[in-house]
Amino acid sequence: MVWSEWWGYREGMVASDRDEFGVYELADENKETVYYGSGKVKTRLLDHLNKKECPKATNYRVEYYSIESECRTREKELLEAYKTMHNGKLPMYNEKTT
């Protein structure tokens, strides 16, 4: 799949997104990854915003998939690739969920 463009990570923008299965990347103002997640995109992103779980996130982008298992597999691939490139470390907010 292909990443969407970067969007501002705020409630108004997220609320206008599709609620389909996908993988999403949250990033800070420098577009450095702070979290990877997957599931129903709009639902999950609004949940993160409401719980203030990723306060440094200011941008997000998405890859959409037709079935949930595809996006879960892709999320695992992204996390493994990130760990390989960052000496075994996960993005800062993924570290907190493991």
Secondary structure, 3 states (H helix, E strand, C coil): CCCCCCEECCHHHHHCCCCCEEEEEEECCCCCEEEEEEEEHHHHHHHHHHHCCCCCCCEEEEEECCCHHHHHHHHHHHHHHHHHHCCCCCCHHHHCCC
